[in-house]
Amino acid sequence: PRSADLDLEVMEHRYEASADPFRQFSRVERQRKLREMSPMERIVFVAAQTFLGSKEMRTFLFVYVLGMHLLVFFSTYHQSGGGYCDHSHHHELLSHMPPDQQVIIAAQAAGMGPSSN
């Protein structure tokens, strides 16, 4: 009795949705536009729907892009010499080499050597 009422309600809702001419027109137009797209456009469209379709995916994409930008920023800053970089540990690693080689390699590591151009 109660489940029969729910089933009848569901069926009525489905019938009304399928009989709605505006929804039907919208569905047909969407399918037509998808068929007219080139394969590359379809790939971009599906990717955009996937990444922008839900709040969770948009949040994930934002955090990911922000993280990548910060990684590039800090890496560039460090490589440009803006960050303090201690080269004293290089001397410990070079202790087994002859002194003249140590000086050349330490100078190159510090960016003052002949091959740093």
Buried (B, 14 or more C-beta within 10 A) or exposed (E): EEEEEEEEEEEEEEEEEEEEEEEEEEEEEEEEEEEEEEEEEEEEEEEEEEEEEEEEEEEEEEEEEEEEEEEEEEEEEEEEEEEEEEEEEBEEEBEEEEEEEBEBBBBBBEEEBEEEE
